[in-house]
Amino acid sequence: MSATTPDSAAHEVASVGAIQLGCIADDFTGATDLASNLVRAGMRVVQTIGVPGGPLDAEVDAVVVALKTRTVPAAEAIAQSLRALKWLQECGARQFYFKYCSTFDSTAQGNIGPVTEALMDALNIDFTIATPAFPDNQRTVFKGHLFVGDMLLSDSGMQNHPLTPMRDASLVRVLQAQCRRKVGLIDYQVVARGETAIRERIAQLRREDVAIAIVDALSNDDLLRLAPALQGMPLVTAGSGVAIGLPKNFGIAPSLQACALPPARGLKAVVSGSCSLATGRQVQAFIQSGRPALAVDPLRIAAGVDVAAEVLAWAQPLLASGAVLVYSTADANTVKSVQGEIGITEAGVMVEHALAAIAHGLVALGVRQLIVAGGETSGACVQTLGITQMQIGAQIDPGVPWCHARTAVAPGAGLHLALKSGNFGADDFFTKAFTLL
């Protein structure tokens, strides 16, 4: 399916009362991941960058507020999430969805548990569910344990994540360490029996003072069996997988109109800051395709070199002949070495700022089709570009759609964006994405 169609004007002119589902995502790529699944199921979706200062300027079924709260201090994550909730309530949303990563990225302190409990307090509710299951991307939950493909999360490479190392695959145990409320489980046997059995299990857990239940899901069929049991639940917390079944609860069916974007034009570029194994393979596949690629050295940034200016000077004569790639993607040992010299937080912030400046410069040079890989990198780039809202189009690979946005860097011209979570996408993602668009 093409990612764009000629006319998207049909969804202009606001009617905030049309919002059925209000979503809060803890990073920017995760927000587009969720929005993509909702669009595939028929919902018209706008993603906002942060909490808007006023009402929407489009008629939509769902809004995804993209925050950058996955790795900030828990108190800050809570404050931002509550502001997003208040705005979505003012927009008339009927149900709320707190979206986190399908690898449950967090630490012993949070932020998934603290934000979940803060939202429960604000909504005055005593129960919700939690599941990062996303079978389309090989994330499944069995007996409360998270698997990536055939491996437990703790054996998948996530145990080496530079910011949120995941060394325990037991979601009940991980979430309980972050929560004051009791955490329980709705296992695969219950889910397999469908809506009635799930509702009965929820009632039992509530009698046992369980407030948050991890839900097993081994396939999309499990998620579709879960969805009807979530109808009327004020708050759902999950990865993006649960979203495939929710639109039906609002009487919405899949529609090509939901994913219509304006036609694409202009130059093409990729900016990659993710150090995930999947993105590493995508970088190598792009290089092997023969297209120009340039690595960004964090140590040169730390030494005060204007790396962004160097990159833009390199890219300018190459852009006319096709897509270019700028990347800081590296293996775990290289990342640790750089962090050892600069510091974990400092290294991440410096690279994010440099890549965001590069993205800004590329758009100023005429790039109108831009892929950004990595959640933190995507957040920095979108903020630097001054993007406040994005219309969500068709997906490229599971969890990664093309989007369309306006930016003051290119006044009068729209920008097509793909914000890719580090762990998502096939090896040929960077080249395939432009072909689809």
JOKA-V270155 format. One record per residue. N is the residue number from 1. RES is the residue in three letters. D_LAST is the distance of its C-alpha to the last C-alpha in Angstrom with 1 decimal. Layout:
n->N res->RES d_last->D_LAST
n->N res->RES d_last->D_LAST
//
This chain:
n->1 res->MET d_last->9.6
n->2 res->SER d_last->6.5
n->3 res->ALA d_last->5.3
n->4 res->THR d_last->6.7
n->5 res->THR d_last->10.0
n->6 res->PRO d_last->12.2
n->7 res->ASP d_last->14.8
n->8 res->SER d_last->15.3
n->9 res->ALA d_last->18.8
n->10 res->ALA d_last->20.5
n->11 res->HIS d_last->20.6
n->12 res->GLU d_last->22.3
n->13 res->VAL d_last->26.0
n->14 res->ALA d_last->27.4
n->15 res->SER d_last->29.3
n->16 res->VAL d_last->29.7
n->17 res->GLY d_last->32.0
n->18 res->ALA d_last->29.1
n->19 res->ILE d_last->28.1
n->20 res->GLN d_last->28.9
n->21 res->LEU d_last->27.7
n->22 res->GLY d_last->27.9
n->23 res->CYS d_last->26.4
n->24 res->ILE d_last->27.3
n->25 res->ALA d_last->25.3
n->26 res->ASP d_last->26.9
n->27 res->ASP d_last->24.0
n->28 res->PHE d_last->20.6
n->29 res->THR d_last->18.4
n->30 res->GLY d_last->20.7
n->31 res->ALA d_last->20.2
n->32 res->THR d_last->16.4
n->33 res->ASP d_last->17.3
n->34 res->LEU d_last->19.8
n->35 res->ALA d_last->17.8
n->36 res->SER d_last->15.1
n->37 res->ASN d_last->18.0
n->38 res->LEU d_last->19.6
n->39 res->VAL d_last->16.6
n->40 res->ARG d_last->16.5
n->41 res->ALA d_last->20.2
n->42 res->GLY d_last->19.9
n->43 res->MET d_last->20.6
n->44 res->ARG d_last->19.2
n->45 res->VAL d_last->18.8
n->46 res->VAL d_last->19.1
n->47 res->GLN d_last->19.4
n->48 res->THR d_last->22.0
n->49 res->ILE d_last->22.7
n->50 res->GLY d_last->26.3
n->51 res->VAL d_last->28.7
n->52 res->PRO d_last->28.3
n->53 res->GLY d_last->31.4
n->54 res->GLY d_last->31.4
n->55 res->PRO d_last->29.9
n->56 res->LEU d_last->26.3
n->57 res->ASP d_last->25.1
n->58 res->ALA d_last->23.1
n->59 res->GLU d_last->24.3
n->60 res->VAL d_last->22.9
n->61 res->ASP d_last->24.2
n->62 res->ALA d_last->23.7
n->63 res->VAL d_last->23.4
n->64 res->VAL d_last->22.7
n->65 res->VAL d_last->24.6
n->66 res->ALA d_last->23.3
n->67 res->LEU d_last->26.4
n->68 res->LYS d_last->27.1
n->69 res->THR d_last->30.1
n->70 res->ARG d_last->29.8
n->71 res->THR d_last->32.1
n->72 res->VAL d_last->34.0
n->73 res->PRO d_last->37.7
n->74 res->ALA d_last->38.1
n->75 res->ALA d_last->39.9
n->76 res->GLU d_last->37.0
n->77 res->ALA d_last->34.5
n->78 res->ILE d_last->36.8
n->79 res->ALA d_last->37.3
n->80 res->GLN d_last->33.6
n->81 res->SER d_last->32.9
n->82 res->LEU d_last->35.9
n->83 res->ARG d_last->34.7
n->84 res->ALA d_last->31.4
n->85 res->LEU d_last->33.4
n->86 res->LYS d_last->35.6
n->87 res->TRP d_last->32.9
n->88 res->LEU d_last->31.2
n->89 res->GLN d_last->34.7
n->90 res->GLU d_last->35.2
n->91 res->CYS d_last->32.0
n->92 res->GLY d_last->33.7
n->93 res->ALA d_last->31.6
n->94 res->ARG d_last->33.5
n->95 res->GLN d_last->32.4
n->96 res->PHE d_last->31.3
n->97 res->TYR d_last->29.1
n->98 res->PHE d_last->29.5
n->99 res->LYS d_last->26.6
n->100 res->TYR d_last->27.2
n->101 res->CYS d_last->25.7
n->102 res->SER d_last->25.8
n->103 res->THR d_last->28.1
n->104 res->PHE d_last->30.4
n->105 res->ASP d_last->30.3
n->106 res->SER d_last->33.6
n->107 res->THR d_last->37.0
n->108 res->ALA d_last->40.5
n->109 res->GLN d_last->40.7
n->110 res->GLY d_last->37.3
n->111 res->ASN d_last->35.2
n->112 res->ILE d_last->34.2
n->113 res->GLY d_last->37.8
n->114 res->PRO d_last->39.0
n->115 res->VAL d_last->36.1
n->116 res->THR d_last->36.4
n->117 res->GLU d_last->40.1
n->118 res->ALA d_last->39.8
n->119 res->LEU d_last->37.4
n->120 res->MET d_last->40.0
n->121 res->ASP d_last->42.8
n->122 res->ALA d_last->41.1
n->123 res->LEU d_last->40.4
n->124 res->ASN d_last->43.9
n->125 res->ILE d_last->42.8
n->126 res->ASP d_last->44.4
n->127 res->PHE d_last->41.7
n->128 res->THR d_last->38.1
n->129 res->ILE d_last->36.1
n->130 res->ALA d_last->34.0
n->131 res->THR d_last->31.7
n->132 res->PRO d_last->28.7
n->133 res->ALA d_last->28.1
n->134 res->PHE d_last->24.5
n->135 res->PRO d_last->25.0
n->136 res->ASP d_last->21.3
n->137 res->ASN d_last->21.4
n->138 res->GLN d_last->25.0
n->139 res->ARG d_last->26.8
n->140 res->THR d_last->29.8
n->141 res->VAL d_last->33.1
n->142 res->PHE d_last->36.4
n->143 res->LYS d_last->39.8
n->144 res->GLY d_last->38.3
n->145 res->HIS d_last->36.9
n->146 res->LEU d_last->33.3
n->147 res->PHE d_last->31.9
n->148 res->VAL d_last->28.9
n->149 res->GLY d_last->28.6
n->150 res->ASP d_last->32.2
n->151 res->MET d_last->33.4
n->152 res->LEU d_last->34.9
n->153 res->LEU d_last->32.9
n->154 res->SER d_last->35.8
n->155 res->ASP d_last->35.4
n->156 res->SER d_last->31.6
n->157 res->GLY d_last->31.4
n->158 res->MET d_last->31.1
n->159 res->GLN d_last->34.8
n->160 res->ASN d_last->33.9
n->161 res->HIS d_last->31.5
n->162 res->PRO d_last->32.6
n->163 res->LEU d_last->32.8
n->164 res->THR d_last->33.1
n->165 res->PRO d_last->34.6
n->166 res->MET d_last->34.9
n->167 res->ARG d_last->38.1
n->168 res->ASP d_last->38.9
n->169 res->ALA d_last->36.9
n->170 res->SER d_last->39.2
n->171 res->LEU d_last->37.3
n->172 res->VAL d_last->40.6
n->173 res->ARG d_last->42.3
n->174 res->VAL d_last->39.6
n->175 res->LEU d_last->39.2
n->176 res->GLN d_last->43.0
n->177 res->ALA d_last->43.5
n->178 res->GLN d_last->41.5
n->179 res->CYS d_last->43.0
n->180 res->ARG d_last->46.4
n->181 res->ARG d_last->45.7
n->182 res->LYS d_last->46.2
n->183 res->VAL d_last->43.2
n->184 res->GLY d_last->43.3
n->185 res->LEU d_last->41.4
n->186 res->ILE d_last->40.2
n->187 res->ASP d_last->40.1
n->188 res->TYR d_last->38.3
n->189 res->GLN d_last->41.3
n->190 res->VAL d_last->41.3
n->191 res->VAL d_last->37.5
n->192 res->ALA d_last->38.0
n->193 res->ARG d_last->40.5
n->194 res->GLY d_last->38.2
n->195 res->GLU d_last->38.5
n->196 res->THR d_last->42.3
n->197 res->ALA d_last->42.9
n->198 res->ILE d_last->40.4
n->199 res->ARG d_last->42.0
n->200 res->GLU d_last->45.4
n->201 res->ARG d_last->44.5
n->202 res->ILE d_last->43.2
n->203 res->ALA d_last->46.6
n->204 res->GLN d_last->48.4
n->205 res->LEU d_last->46.6
n->206 res->ARG d_last->47.3
n->207 res->ARG d_last->51.0
n->208 res->GLU d_last->50.9
n->209 res->ASP d_last->49.6
n->210 res->VAL d_last->46.2
n->211 res->ALA d_last->43.7
n->212 res->ILE d_last->40.4
n->213 res->ALA d_last->39.6
n->214 res->ILE d_last->37.2
n->215 res->VAL d_last->35.7
n->216 res->ASP d_last->35.2
n->217 res->ALA d_last->32.1
n->218 res->LEU d_last->31.5
n->219 res->SER d_last->28.8
n->220 res->ASN d_last->26.6
n->221 res->ASP d_last->29.6
n->222 res->ASP d_last->31.6
n->223 res->LEU d_last->29.2
n->224 res->LEU d_last->29.3
n->225 res->ARG d_last->33.1
n->226 res->LEU d_last->33.2
n->227 res->ALA d_last->31.2
n->228 res->PRO d_last->34.0
n->229 res->ALA d_last->36.5
n->230 res->LEU d_last->34.6
n->231 res->GLN d_last->34.9
n->232 res->GLY d_last->37.1
n->233 res->MET d_last->36.9
n->234 res->PRO d_last->36.5
n->235 res->LEU d_last->34.7
n->236 res->VAL d_last->32.4
n->237 res->THR d_last->31.5
n->238 res->ALA d_last->29.0
n->239 res->GLY d_last->25.9
n->240 res->SER d_last->22.8
n->241 res->GLY d_last->23.9
n->242 res->VAL d_last->26.5
n->243 res->ALA d_last->24.0
n->244 res->ILE d_last->23.0
n->245 res->GLY d_last->26.4
n->246 res->LEU d_last->27.2
n->247 res->PRO d_last->25.6
n->248 res->LYS d_last->27.9
n->249 res->ASN d_last->30.8
n->250 res->PHE d_last->30.0
n->251 res->GLY d_last->29.7
n->252 res->ILE d_last->25.9
n->253 res->ALA d_last->24.1
n->254 res->PRO d_last->20.4
n->255 res->SER d_last->18.6
n->256 res->LEU d_last->15.3
n->257 res->GLN d_last->16.3
n->258 res->ALA d_last->16.2
n->259 res->CYS d_last->12.5
n->260 res->ALA d_last->11.7
n->261 res->LEU d_last->10.0
n->262 res->PRO d_last->10.5
n->263 res->PRO d_last->8.4
n->264 res->ALA d_last->6.7
n->265 res->ARG d_last->9.3
n->266 res->GLY d_last->11.6
n->267 res->LEU d_last->12.3
n->268 res->LYS d_last->10.8
n->269 res->ALA d_last->13.1
n->270 res->VAL d_last->14.0
n->271 res->VAL d_last->17.2
n->272 res->SER d_last->18.9
n->273 res->GLY d_last->22.2
n->274 res->SER d_last->22.4
n->275 res->CYS d_last->25.3
n->276 res->SER d_last->24.5
n->277 res->LEU d_last->25.0
n->278 res->ALA d_last->21.5
n->279 res->THR d_last->20.0
n->280 res->GLY d_last->22.7
n->281 res->ARG d_last->21.5
n->282 res->GLN d_last->17.9
n->283 res->VAL d_last->19.4
n->284 res->GLN d_last->21.6
n->285 res->ALA d_last->19.0
n->286 res->PHE d_last->17.0
n->287 res->ILE d_last->20.4
n->288 res->GLN d_last->21.4
n->289 res->SER d_last->18.4
n->290 res->GLY d_last->20.2
n->291 res->ARG d_last->17.9
n->292 res->PRO d_last->20.0
n->293 res->ALA d_last->20.8
n->294 res->LEU d_last->23.5
n->295 res->ALA d_last->25.4
n->296 res->VAL d_last->26.9
n->297 res->ASP d_last->30.5
n->298 res->PRO d_last->31.8
n->299 res->LEU d_last->35.4
n->300 res->ARG d_last->34.7
n->301 res->ILE d_last->33.3
n->302 res->ALA d_last->36.4
n->303 res->ALA d_last->38.5
n->304 res->GLY d_last->37.4
n->305 res->VAL d_last->35.2
n->306 res->ASP d_last->32.6
n->307 res->VAL d_last->29.8
n->308 res->ALA d_last->27.0
n->309 res->ALA d_last->28.6
n->310 res->GLU d_last->28.8
n->311 res->VAL d_last->25.2
n->312 res->LEU d_last->24.0
n->313 res->ALA d_last->26.5
n->314 res->TRP d_last->25.1
n->315 res->ALA d_last->21.4
n->316 res->GLN d_last->22.1
n->317 res->PRO d_last->23.0
n->318 res->LEU d_last->20.3
n->319 res->LEU d_last->17.1
n->320 res->ALA d_last->17.3
n->321 res->SER d_last->17.0
n->322 res->GLY d_last->13.8
n->323 res->ALA d_last->12.9
n->324 res->VAL d_last->16.1
n->325 res->LEU d_last->17.2
n->326 res->VAL d_last->20.1
n->327 res->TYR d_last->21.7
n->328 res->SER d_last->24.9
n->329 res->THR d_last->24.2
n->330 res->ALA d_last->27.6
n->331 res->ASP d_last->29.8
n->332 res->ALA d_last->32.2
n->333 res->ASN d_last->35.2
n->334 res->THR d_last->33.7
n->335 res->VAL d_last->32.6
n->336 res->LYS d_last->36.2
n->337 res->SER d_last->37.7
n->338 res->VAL d_last->35.9
n->339 res->GLN d_last->36.7
n->340 res->GLY d_last->40.3
n->341 res->GLU d_last->40.6
n->342 res->ILE d_last->38.8
n->343 res->GLY d_last->38.8
n->344 res->ILE d_last->36.3
n->345 res->THR d_last->35.4
n->346 res->GLU d_last->35.8
n->347 res->ALA d_last->33.5
n->348 res->GLY d_last->30.7
n->349 res->VAL d_last->31.1
n->350 res->MET d_last->31.3
n->351 res->VAL d_last->28.2
n->352 res->GLU d_last->26.2
n->353 res->HIS d_last->27.6
n->354 res->ALA d_last->26.9
n->355 res->LEU d_last->23.2
n->356 res->ALA d_last->22.9
n->357 res->ALA d_last->24.6
n->358 res->ILE d_last->22.3
n->359 res->ALA d_last->19.2
n->360 res->HIS d_last->21.0
n->361 res->GLY d_last->22.0
n->362 res->LEU d_last->18.6
n->363 res->VAL d_last->17.3
n->364 res->ALA d_last->20.7
n->365 res->LEU d_last->20.0
n->366 res->GLY d_last->16.9
n->367 res->VAL d_last->14.0
n->368 res->ARG d_last->11.5
n->369 res->GLN d_last->8.7
n->370 res->LEU d_last->11.0
n->371 res->ILE d_last->11.5
n->372 res->VAL d_last->15.0
n->373 res->ALA d_last->16.9
n->374 res->GLY d_last->20.2
n->375 res->GLY d_last->21.5
n->376 res->GLU d_last->24.1
n->377 res->THR d_last->21.9
n->378 res->SER d_last->19.3
n->379 res->GLY d_last->22.2
n->380 res->ALA d_last->23.6
n->381 res->CYS d_last->20.5
n->382 res->VAL d_last->19.7
n->383 res->GLN d_last->23.4
n->384 res->THR d_last->23.8
n->385 res->LEU d_last->21.0
n->386 res->GLY d_last->23.0
n->387 res->ILE d_last->20.3
n->388 res->THR d_last->22.2
n->389 res->GLN d_last->19.8
n->390 res->MET d_last->16.2
n->391 res->GLN d_last->14.7
n->392 res->ILE d_last->13.1
n->393 res->GLY d_last->10.2
n->394 res->ALA d_last->9.3
n->395 res->GLN d_last->10.1
n->396 res->ILE d_last->8.7
n->397 res->ASP d_last->12.4
n->398 res->PRO d_last->15.4
n->399 res->GLY d_last->15.9
n->400 res->VAL d_last->12.7
n->401 res->PRO d_last->10.3
n->402 res->TRP d_last->7.8
n->403 res->CYS d_last->10.4
n->404 res->HIS d_last->11.4
n->405 res->ALA d_last->14.7
n->406 res->ARG d_last->17.4
n->407 res->THR d_last->19.3
n->408 res->ALA d_last->22.5
n->409 res->VAL d_last->21.5
n->410 res->ALA d_last->19.4
n->411 res->PRO d_last->21.4
n->412 res->GLY d_last->20.2
n->413 res->ALA d_last->16.5
n->414 res->GLY d_last->14.0
n->415 res->LEU d_last->12.2
n->416 res->HIS d_last->8.9
n->417 res->LEU d_last->10.4
n->418 res->ALA d_last->10.3
n->419 res->LEU d_last->14.0
n->420 res->LYS d_last->15.0
n->421 res->SER d_last->18.6
n->422 res->GLY d_last->20.4
n->423 res->ASN d_last->21.3
n->424 res->PHE d_last->18.0
n->425 res->GLY d_last->15.5
n->426 res->ALA d_last->16.1
n->427 res->ASP d_last->17.4
n->428 res->ASP d_last->14.4
n->429 res->PHE d_last->12.1
n->430 res->PHE d_last->11.6
n->431 res->THR d_last->10.5
n->432 res->LYS d_last->8.8
n->433 res->ALA d_last->6.4
n->434 res->PHE d_last->5.1
n->435 res->THR d_last->5.5
n->436 res->LEU d_last->3.8
n->437 res->LEU d_last->0.0
//
